[in-house]
Structures are given as C-alpha cells and as structure tokens.
Amino acid sequence: MPQVCRSVMICVAAVMLGEGAAIHAADWPAFRGPKGDGVSSESDVPLHWGPEQNIKWKAPLPAPGNSSPIVSKGKVFLTCATDAGKNRGLYCYDRRNGELLWSQIVPYEQPDPTHGTNPYCGSSPAADGARVVVWHGSAGLYCYDYDGKKLWQRDLGEFKHIWGYGSSPVFLGEKIILNCGPGVRTFVTAINAADGQTIWQTDEPGGASGEKGNTEWIGSWSTPVLAKVNGRDQILVSLPFHVNAYDPDDGKVLWTCEGLDKLAYTSPVVGDGMAVAMGGYHGPALGFKLGGSGNVTDTSRLWHITAKNPQRIGTGVIVGRHLYMANEQHIAQCIDVTTGKDLWQTRMPEGVIWSSLVLAGDRLYVTNQIGTTIVFRASSEKFELLAENKLGESSNSTVAISDGQIFLRTFKHLYCIGMDRN
C-alpha cells in the first residue's frame, strides 16, 4: 500500500474512532505499551524478519543496556549509559530513518553498585505526547520536551542495590508514577509532570543493598500498572512479600494482598476483575480479585503457588481468562487466571529470556538473550510456534509496536522492523 494511502486511512480512522484511538494505535509511549499491559491494538505487524529481511533501518548504540524503546509522535526514545554508568543518557531517534536527533547525558560520578548483567539505565523512558521523562536511579529523574530541552530535574536520593535498578516511570494524566528502589530506601511516589514536585510519597520498609557480603537480598524492580477497579483508577505495584494498590490522588494504600517473597521482578498482570503477581528467583505466584480495603489476602486471594515455579524476569500477558508467560529458562506457559493451574507448559527454542511478552492480534512476541524473537500463538489449547526471528545480537529488551512496525533494542543496535507496504 502506498504510504500516502496508508496515511489517509490513519486520518480517516482518527475521525471515526476519535483522536485517542489514533494515538493508541500509532504510539507505544511507555514500557509495555499505552496501558502497560503488553497489549497492542494492532495486528498487521511483521511475523518474520532477519538481518536481510524486513529491516527498515538499524541505528548503532553507544553501549549495551536492558531498557526498552518507546515510540511517540514520530520519535523513538531509549536510555543508554556509557563510561561504566558515569554518563547516563536519553537518546532520541527519528522513527522514519533511525537518525539520532538528540541526546541528553547526565553525569554521575558517585559510586553506585549494579550487576554486570544489568547495565546502568535499566529503566525505560515514558512519554505523554509533549514530555518525555526518564529515571536514572541515584542520578535523578529528568523531564524533557520532544526537542530535547530539559524542563526540570529532581534528585530523589540514592538507591543502592548490588543488582541495580530497573523500574520504569508511568504517566497518569499530569502525574508521573514511579516505584523507587530497590535498597534501603524504597517508596512509591507521584511526581507532578509540570514541575517535578512530589505530590505524594508512600514509603516501603525496603531492604539491605546486598553490599559488603550481605546476602539478605530483597527488592522490587516492578513497574507500576494502572487498573480500573469499580470505575476508579488504582495503581498496582508488586513489592517484597505483597502487592499494593494505591490511590492515585494521595498515595494511600487502598488494599494489599500478601503472598510474594523477597524479590519482585515482574509487574502485576491485570485481567477482568482479577490480577496475577509473580515473585522472582523461583518465588511464589498468586492470583487475586481486584478491590477491597485493607489486607485482602484472606478474602480476595484466589490461589497461591509456592513450589516448582520457574524463574521469572519478564512479565506476561492476560488474554481473557488465560495468562501467557515466557520464563527465564525459555519455558512458555498458559495459566488459568482463576485457578493458577497450567493448561500447558513447554520448552521454547534455546535462549534465556529476560524480556516481557507483547501481544499483537493473536500473536505473542518475546526476545531471548541471543537476539531471537520468538513468536507463538495466544492459544489455551497448545503451544504453537509461529516464527523464530534471529538477529544474532544479544538482547534483554522488550519489543515496542507502533503503526505496523516493531522496534527492538539489542546490545549493539536499535532496529526498526517493518513490512514493505508498497
């Protein structure tokens, strides 16, 4: 299809469906998409690609990293650190051709621990159509306009953990929601998107940094997720030992459900009136009903599995009453959300997985550490492998889907993957 015809169709769709629907279809403005649930509204996206197939462009990156790209208003934003974390940057690319439009680099000279498998700048940026915000851990929270002009910055203090940081910010209207940690200082906060001032901060107990031989590892790398509960917005965060739901207006903990362990890597996965949270390092998994007040463990928890859980880094996707997971040991699962029981479980093609699943149509996309993006069917009947797309470059990042194209970060390049529309 000629590009001009494609543009006309998008404009017509905007008139028929409303401006918000057009933005939803075209942009991927945060980690795991417009709603933070890994679900794309698009289905006409590439199934197959490789070094010589369906690559629109690739842009070299200055250093490896685990953060994921976002796409907004014709720009692709990505974080990347250089000089062993002493320079932490936000990079902006032209989505049409991969040209680097600008970068904003934040120097940070203080000692700051992380693990070799989690380079600095593990947090993905977030955008709202006019502003893009990035959290650089101990180096601070920064907000820029789309031309790269700094609007404000905030020093939120030091966050020290030997495994580093990785939670990403989320826009909620004029608020920026952020899970700050892990380490001794841990809190969930709402920041005013206009001026960077704190609207509320709700502290968590936190835990040791793991430095100096202390092996009492504890922490959350979970990105906050927005849920509608009885018509009201609530913010869900997986934390050590429990899941909290926060009131976006004042940060009050509306309810909490217990059952996680010391480590929380994944974000809660929200379905129709229910959600699932999963611990890290073979930790427990639980399903629970949304809502309630206070400690709802006894009244709302539907199931709790503490044994024989895979190691989970990336977050899954709920389709109907089924949760799909792609676990670290390349184990794919389909789980009944209401009972926690496996409907099927199978080994996928070789490759450790840290990235999260993304759904487009009835296809699930996940990239492993050897740079192969595996595509399988979202089917509760069986595992159906649809494609293995090999780029041959290491990756721990989650794909972004925008206007028929896939954006993928490897340790060496930022890729734009798209089918020929002519």
Secondary structure in CASP SS format (residue, H / E / C, confidence):
PFRMAT SS
TARGET T0000
AUTHOR 0000-0000-0000
METHOD secondary structure of the structure
MODEL  1
M C 1.00
P C 1.00
Q H 1.00
V H 1.00
C H 1.00
R H 1.00
S H 1.00
V H 1.00
M H 1.00
I H 1.00
C H 1.00
V H 1.00
A H 1.00
A H 1.00
V H 1.00
M H 1.00
L H 1.00
G C 1.00
E H 1.00
G H 1.00
A H 1.00
A H 1.00
I H 1.00
H H 1.00
A H 1.00
A H 1.00
D C 1.00
W E 1.00
P C 1.00
A C 1.00
F C 1.00
R C 1.00
G C 1.00
P C 1.00
K C 1.00
G C 1.00
D C 1.00
G C 1.00
V E 1.00
S E 1.00
S C 1.00
E C 1.00
S C 1.00
D C 1.00
V C 1.00
P C 1.00
L C 1.00
H C 1.00
W C 1.00
G E 1.00
P C 1.00
E C 1.00
Q E 1.00
N C 1.00
I E 1.00
K E 1.00
W E 1.00
K E 1.00
A E 1.00
P E 1.00
L C 1.00
P C 1.00
A C 1.00
P C 1.00
G C 1.00
N C 1.00
S C 1.00
S C 1.00
P C 1.00
I E 1.00
V E 1.00
S E 1.00
K C 1.00
G C 1.00
K E 1.00
V E 1.00
F E 1.00
L E 1.00
T E 1.00
C E 1.00
A E 1.00
T E 1.00
D C 1.00
A C 1.00
G C 1.00
K C 1.00
N E 1.00
R E 1.00
G E 1.00
L E 1.00
Y E 1.00
C E 1.00
Y E 1.00
D E 1.00
R C 1.00
R C 1.00
N C 1.00
G C 1.00
E C 1.00
L E 1.00
L E 1.00
W E 1.00
S E 1.00
Q E 1.00
I E 1.00
V E 1.00
P E 1.00
Y C 1.00
E C 1.00
Q C 1.00
P C 1.00
D C 1.00
P C 1.00
T C 1.00
H C 1.00
G C 1.00
T C 1.00
N C 1.00
P C 1.00
Y C 1.00
C C 1.00
G C 1.00
S C 1.00
S C 1.00
P C 1.00
A E 1.00
A E 1.00
D C 1.00
G C 1.00
A C 1.00
R E 1.00
V E 1.00
V E 1.00
V E 1.00
W E 1.00
H C 1.00
G H 1.00
S H 1.00
A H 1.00
G C 1.00
L E 1.00
Y E 1.00
C E 1.00
Y E 1.00
D E 1.00
Y C 1.00
D C 1.00
G C 1.00
K C 1.00
K E 1.00
L E 1.00
W E 1.00
Q E 1.00
R E 1.00
D C 1.00
L C 1.00
G C 1.00
E C 1.00
F C 1.00
K C 1.00
H C 1.00
I C 1.00
W C 1.00
G C 1.00
Y C 1.00
G C 1.00
S C 1.00
S C 1.00
P C 1.00
V E 1.00
F E 1.00
L E 1.00
G C 1.00
E C 1.00
K E 1.00
I E 1.00
I E 1.00
L E 1.00
N E 1.00
C E 1.00
G C 1.00
P C 1.00
G C 1.00
V C 1.00
R C 1.00
T E 1.00
F E 1.00
V E 1.00
T E 1.00
A E 1.00
I E 1.00
N E 1.00
A C 1.00
A C 1.00
D C 1.00
G C 1.00
Q C 1.00
T E 1.00
I E 1.00
W E 1.00
Q E 1.00
T E 1.00
D E 1.00
E E 1.00
P C 1.00
G C 1.00
G C 1.00
A C 1.00
S C 1.00
G C 1.00
E C 1.00
K C 1.00
G C 1.00
N C 1.00
T C 1.00
E C 1.00
W C 1.00
I C 1.00
G E 1.00
S E 1.00
W C 1.00
S C 1.00
T C 1.00
P C 1.00
V E 1.00
L E 1.00
A E 1.00
K E 1.00
V E 1.00
N C 1.00
G C 1.00
R E 1.00
D E 1.00
Q E 1.00
I E 1.00
L E 1.00
V E 1.00
S E 1.00
L E 1.00
P C 1.00
F C 1.00
H E 1.00
V E 1.00
N E 1.00
A E 1.00
Y E 1.00
D C 1.00
P C 1.00
D C 1.00
D C 1.00
G C 1.00
K C 1.00
V E 1.00
L E 1.00
W E 1.00
T E 1.00
C E 1.00
E E 1.00
G C 1.00
L C 1.00
D C 1.00
K C 1.00
L E 1.00
A E 1.00
Y C 1.00
T C 1.00
S C 1.00
P C 1.00
V E 1.00
V E 1.00
G C 1.00
D C 1.00
G C 1.00
M E 1.00
A E 1.00
V E 1.00
A E 1.00
M E 1.00
G C 1.00
G C 1.00
Y C 1.00
H C 1.00
G C 1.00
P C 1.00
A E 1.00
L E 1.00
G E 1.00
F E 1.00
K E 1.00
L C 1.00
G C 1.00
G C 1.00
S C 1.00
G E 1.00
N E 1.00
V C 1.00
T H 1.00
D H 1.00
T H 1.00
S H 1.00
R E 1.00
L E 1.00
W E 1.00
H E 1.00
I E 1.00
T C 1.00
A C 1.00
K C 1.00
N C 1.00
P C 1.00
Q C 1.00
R C 1.00
I C 1.00
G C 1.00
T C 1.00
G C 1.00
V E 1.00
I E 1.00
V E 1.00
G C 1.00
R C 1.00
H E 1.00
L E 1.00
Y E 1.00
M E 1.00
A E 1.00
N C 1.00
E C 1.00
Q C 1.00
H C 1.00
I E 1.00
A E 1.00
Q E 1.00
C E 1.00
I E 1.00
D E 1.00
V C 1.00
T C 1.00
T C 1.00
G C 1.00
K C 1.00
D E 1.00
L E 1.00
W E 1.00
Q E 1.00
T E 1.00
R E 1.00
M C 1.00
P C 1.00
E C 1.00
G C 1.00
V C 1.00
I C 1.00
W C 1.00
S C 1.00
S C 1.00
L C 1.00
V E 1.00
L E 1.00
A E 1.00
G C 1.00
D C 1.00
R E 1.00
L E 1.00
Y E 1.00
V E 1.00
T E 1.00
N C 1.00
Q C 1.00
I C 1.00
G C 1.00
T E 1.00
T E 1.00
I E 1.00
V E 1.00
F E 1.00
R E 1.00
A C 1.00
S C 1.00
S C 1.00
E C 1.00
K C 1.00
F C 1.00
E C 1.00
L E 1.00
L E 1.00
A E 1.00
E E 1.00
N E 1.00
K E 1.00
L C 1.00
G C 1.00
E C 1.00
S C 1.00
S C 1.00
N C 1.00
S C 1.00
T C 1.00
V C 1.00
A E 1.00
I E 1.00
S E 1.00
D C 1.00
G C 1.00
Q E 1.00
I E 1.00
F E 1.00
L E 1.00
R E 1.00
T C 1.00
F C 1.00
K C 1.00
H E 1.00
L E 1.00
Y E 1.00
C E 1.00
I E 1.00
G E 1.00
M C 1.00
D C 1.00
R C 1.00
N C 1.00
END
